Amino acid sequence: MKQIVLSILFISITSIIYAQNSKLQGTVTDADNGQPIPFANIYLPQLEKGTNTDENGTYVLENVPKGNYKIVVSTIGYKTFSQAISVDNNSTHNWTLQPSAIEMDEVIVSTPFHKLQSENVMKVERQSLEQLKTKGAMTLSDGITNISGVESVTTGVGIGKPVIRGLSSNRVLVYTQGIRLENQQFGGEHGLGINQAGIESVEVIKGPASLLYGSDALGGVLYLNPEKYAQQNKTDGDANINYFTNTNGVTANAGFKASGDKIKFLVRGAYGSHADYEAGNGIYTTNSRFNEYDIKSGFGYQDSKFKTDVRYNYNRSNLGIPEEIGVQNRDRDLLLPYQEIDNHIISAKNTLFFNNSSLDVTLGYIANNRREYEDHHHHEEDEHEHAEEGEEHEHGDEAALDMRLHTLSYNVLYHIPKMGNFETIIGVQGMHQTNENFGEEMLIPDATTVDFGVMATTHYHMEKSDIQLGLRYDTRTIDGKETGEVGGESYFPEFDKNFNSFNASAGYRATIAEKIIARINFATGFRAPNLAELASNGNHSGANRFEIGNVDLTNEQNFQTDVSLEYENKHFEFFINGFYNAISDYIYLEPTGDEIDGQPVYQYVQNDSRLYGGEVGFHLHPHPFDWLHFESSFETVTGKLDDTDEYLPLIPANKLTNTFRVEMKDGALTKKYAFLTLQNVFNQNNVGTFETRTGGYSLVNIGLGATINPWNQPLSIKLTANNLLDKEYISHLSRLKPDGIYNIGRNINIGLSVPF
């Protein structure tokens, strides 16, 4: 299959030799008064190509392939407009926009038809990183918790992984640079592994997305969109720095990008360093310190028949693993145990344009090296005394755990020529993955995993409604190698497992009375057991337990129903979402009652389960005070095992969030904002058999910021205080909860951004 994909790519590249150029131009005006709208954004999602109108409201977009595309016209203060257009040699299209105080509607990239949020059949949440950064989030995994229905399982502040409607780990697939992220994400102490610098927006599919992405998307998808290139024939750059008082932390990043008629490139470097965080009780959480280095680069080429986008991301994360309260200092050198993680992510997104169709070929390669350093004599009395006195452990250069994961993935999608109101996509996707151990300890065996899937989905558009249908077949083979010595502490026998699944989805979206959008979606999904669930045999430091796999595990298979209702006018928005998710053969860890090396033993088992809940909220921006916003949202999820009616572990508590926000804009470059958020997290009494209840708490967050233009140099500044009242609390999704370690206390973030 790899040779076939590469051949398709080679043929598509050679086809650009005889390509011809086209031009798209026009004007954008106000629908009420006919005045031109300067700096409006003109964007063709399928081409990932756009420009802005000038001071006179005119635009010109060169080098556009002939064909039929969707165009999106948007700017702050107006309702986003989208329409299908036909591009010929020289096409002129003029647009009028309706004034509106609602937030701009955005194009959804994670679903294949690139619709606006309001047009999408499947409900997808989208947040720009600019919006998330105004909330003072220290990391990307922290920032996504501001999206309704999304939480994070954390080990301190440096390690976190997404939870979508109660499902996490390998049930939530993460996509970055258009490819699936594979970084040994099975472990509770294995974080997201992506730096937020160079990420433009986040999209969340809150439901089974196996039809689009295969195994591991059973619970949903977190789709990270990389920053866009500069607009045609422009050069941009920026520098950003943030200081966090709680961890004495500093993050900084700078980027540069330029685009010509056909060639474009970008590069961005980032660095962050944090000491141990201080909880609301004034105690530092020992070894919660971490630091990170990150570089992202991209090269793009586009002609009238072909475009390519090649991206490379290198990330080095050094993460302390907190286990207990010990030394109290502001040092940044990691204590034992800690992790060193290297990620190399290479992707190539290519599109070949035909007269009425197109072929997308996306290739990806990820090299992940996860090393964990431990103190083998941690329990010896003399070293324990040194630790109490605040001395750091001495350790050698050899990692106790050294796991190296290499993943090659491909995704080939053919957009069939439109037949009436039908848009149809067929495609194949797959992955080849190898895992190898080089450390003295092992958690999982050496193994090879091979995925292959074939899918088809179609979208039928009517005047006020849309229908989307899809069908997919997947197969996964996991070949576990005999690893370790027979009778040794870490011995893994050879095994060979095969999994397969058919899945389908159906969705309907309708516009009711022009102001109300209703959606209903039915979808099946599946997840094949991962290598850790099948064959684990080792101690997990971050989880403080010894885990044993179960080679007899079978597929998780689910059926989920989603319903949503949205109302919107110029000054008020309301939404309500509900879901019911039935999962057959749900895989989870259960204690055996035994201990190994002083750690409790847990083994993977299966049982049918169900999850249900939803989100409800509104957004008010009253006339004539369009600068004033009041937002409120409530989210809830309940998870249970079918046979015993016991609650599932690691289900987030109910949460109510209320935000007052003020936004003002004077001209194109000068903006000001301020907000006050009260977040109420309720008691979590619906806990798993081996969990304890978690008390509720309330957090107050405030922030303000401004983008000003002194000396004709734009400058953005922000000040955010999270947990303003320094509340002592423990999140139900904190893996430090069993040790009685509190979450982070008051944290003030000061940020500065300078474009150039």
Buried (B, 14 or more C-beta within 10 A) or exposed (E): EEEEBEEBBEEBBEBBEEBEBBBBBBBBBBBEEEEBBBBBBBBBBBBBBBBBBBEEBBBBBBBBBBBBBBBBBBBBBBBBBBEEBEBEEEBEBEBBBEBBBBBBBBBBBBBBBBBBBBBBBBBBBBBBBEBBBBBBBBBBBBBBBBBBBBBBBBBBBBBBBBBBBBBBBBBBBBBBBBBBBBBBBBBBBBBBBBBBBBBEBBBBBBBBBBBBBBBBBBBBBBBBBBBBBBBBEBEBBBBBBBBBEBBBBBBBBBBBBBBBEBEBBBBBBBBBBBBBBBBBEEBBBBBBBBBBBBBBBBBBBBBBBBBBBBBBBBBBBBBBBBBEBBBEEEEBEBBBBBBBBBBBBBBBBBBBBBEEBBBBBBBBBBBBBBBBBBBEEEEEEEBEEEBEEEEBBEBEEEBBBBBBBBBBBBBBBBBBEBEEEEBBBBBBBBBBBBBBBBBBBBBBBBBBBBBBBBBBBBBBBEEEBBBBBBBBBBBBBBBBBEBBEEEEBBBBBEBEBEBBBEBBBBBBBBBEEEEEBBBBBBBBBBBBBBBBBBBBBBBBBBBBBBBBBBBEBEBBBBBBBBBBBBBBEBBBBBBBBBBBBBBBBBBBBBEEEEEBEEBBBBBBBBBBBBBBBBBBBBBEBEEEEBBBBEBBBBBBBBBBBBEEEBBBBBBBBBBBBBBBBBBEBEEEBBBBBBBBBBBBBBEBEBBBEEBEEBEBBEBBBBBBBBBBBEEEEBBBBBBBBBBBEBBBBBBBBBBBBBBEBBBBBBBBBBBBBBBE
